[in-house]
């Protein structure tokens, strides 16, 4: 599985369809087909035909860097477990805040387990 690294890649995927949602996350997908327009299409942005994954964690929803890094690590770990993802570019976007009252520690085991369960539901919903 390849990781998205450039802003143009993220922009192309976010312009695509939202294929799954959970209370905290949204999964966006962009097919790797060529667009046929004059602008660089997915073929130029995604040289390797394989599943691509990226994580978008705004400071607005996760204030502490430790929390953002924990969320990002859980996204990539769960995505690697789903080898059956189609050959497309995917972005997992945090779309609501993590409750600091329920998870006072920024990288607690309880937070990691809750994130992992929600991300598994997100990726399972994307397959169907």
N, C-alpha and C positions, 0 to 999 in steps of 0.2 A: 504494500500500500504506500503510495506516494503522499507527501505532505505539501499543501499549498504554501507558497512562500511570498508571492508578490501581490501587491494591491490589485493589479489587473485581473489576476486569477480569482481573488475574492469577489471583486465587482462582477465578474462574469457569472459566477455561481449564484450570487445574491440576486441577480437579475432573472435567474431561472425560477422554477416552481418550488414552492414549499411542499414537501412530500409528507412530513409528519410533524406533530406538535405534542408537547407535554406541558405541564404547568410552568416549567422553567426554561424549556429548550424548544427551538425550532430547527428542523433539518431542511436545508435547501439543496437542490440537485440541479446540475447542468449536464446535459448529454455532451459527449465528446465529438459529436458530428460537426462537420464544417457548416458555417452559417451561409456562405455564398455571397456575403456582402463585402464591401471594400475594406472594412476594418478588420484587424486581426481577430480571427475567430478562435473557437476552442481548440482547433487543430494547432495553431501557433502557440497558444498559451499552455497547452497540455501535450508535450511532445511524446510522452509514454502513454500507451493505451493500457491503463490499469485504473483501479479505483484510486481516487484522490480524496484526501480529507483535510479539512482545515477547521480551526476553532476560533470563534469570535466572542471574546469575553469583555464587554465594555466595563470601564471603571464605574459607570453609572450604577450597575447592578451588583458588582463585587468590588467594594472599595479597597480591600486589602490585597496587596500583591500575593500574599501567601494563599489566599482563597482563590484568586484567579489562576495561579499556577496549579493548585490542587485540582480545580475544575478542568483545566487544560489537560493535565496528565490523565485524569479519569476518562476524558473524551477519547484521547488517543488509545488508551488501554482497551476500552470497550470496543472501539472501532476495529482494532486488530483482531478481536475475537469474532467479528462478523465478516468472515472471509467471503461470504456469499453476496456481498454488495456488488451491484452492477458496475461495469466499467464506465464510470461517470465521476464528475467532481462533486464533492459533498462539503457543505459547511454546516457545522453545528453552531448555532447562535444562542447565547444566553439572552432570554427575553424578559426575565423578571428577576427581582432581587432574591438573594439567599437570606433567609431569616436569621439575623444575628442573635435573636433571643433563643431560638431553638438550637443553634449551633454556635455557642460562644467562642469555641476554639476554632481558629481559621483552618486548621487541617486535621480535625478530629476524625477518629475512626467512624463515628456515627455519620458525619458529613460525607465521608467517602462512600459509605455503604448506601446512603440515600441517593447520592449522585449516580452511583453505579446502577442502582435499580431503575432510576428514571431514564438513564441513557440506554439501558437494555430495552426498555419499553419503547423508547424513541426509535431505535434501529430496527426493532421487530416490526413496528408499525410502518416503517419505510419499505420493508420487503414486500408487503401485500399491496 
